[in-house]
Amino acid sequence: MSTIKITKDNFEHEVMKSDKPVLLDFWAEWCGPCRMVGPVVEEISKDVTGTAKVGKINVDEEMELAQAFNVMSIPTLIVVKDGKVANQTVGFQSKEALMNLLK
């Protein structure tokens, strides 16, 4: 499964009501570290098919969602489980570190 584009329109269904943990990648087109972590996030989305979801939120397009999660720097990666923030990190992270966030 590839990453899901998360918008305010599908956020409730895809994230808050998900029966699986959701890794959210808050990013922007102009962000260098975001472009570095992007392929890692894509790879994780394929590895966790069936056990977790991976969503990408463009902070330029979805400012309300970025504000709701108090995103100050990007990339910010947040894991939501059962509708609550379970883990989060800021900046480029290795695949292993991001996989550990999902545990």
N, C-alpha and C positions, 0 to 999 in steps of 0.2 A: 504494500500500500504506500502511496506517496503522501506527502504532506497535504494538509487541508488548509485552504485559505480561510482564515477566521475573520468574520466581519461582525458588526453589531447585530446583523440580521440572523446569523446562524450561531452566534456565541452561546446562547442559552441552551440550544439543543446539542451542539457538538461538544461543549465544554462543561457547563454546569450540570447537565443531566446525563453526562456520560457515565456508563457503568465501568469504564476503564480509566486509568490515570491518563492525563493529557499533558504532554510537554508543549508549552507555548514558546515560540521564538518571536520576540518583539524585535523588529528589524526595520531598516530603510535602505532604499536603493543606493544612496550616496555614502553609506557607512562601510568603510573598509573592513573592519573586524567582522561585520555582519556577512560580508561576501566570503570571508574566510570560514566562518562557522556554518554557512549555508549548506555546503556539500556534506558536512558531518551530520547535520540535522536530517538531510535527505536520506543518508545511509541508515541512520537510527530508525527513521520511519519505516524502512523496509525490514529492519531487524526485529522490530517490536509488533509487527502485524499480528493482530489477534489478541495481544496482551495489553497494548496501550495505543493511544492516538498521538499524532504529532501535528500541531497546527502552527501556521505562520501568521503573524499579525503585523501588517505594514503600519508603522506608527504615523506616517504622513497621511494615510487614508483613514485610519481608525484611531484618531486622537482621543476619543471618549474612552475606548478600551485601555489605551496606554495610561490615561489619567486614573482610571478606576484601579489599576494595579500599581500606581505611583511609579511608573517607569521614568527614571531620570536620565539613564544612560543606556545606550544600546551597543551590542546586543544584550538584552535581558532575557534569560530563559527561566520560565516558571513552570513548575509541575502542579497541576490541580488534580486533587483526588476527592471524590465525593463532594464536589462543589466548593472545596476550600484549598487555599494555597498550602501545599505540603513541603515544597522546596523551591529555592530560587538561587540564581547566580547571575553575575554580570560580567560581560567580557568574553573573549574567546576561551573556550574550554575544549579539552580533548574529548574524543568519543567516549572513552572510559569514564571520565568525570560526569558527562551528561547521562550515561546509562545508569550510573550510581544514583543520580538524582531521582530516577524513576523507581528505584527500589523502595 
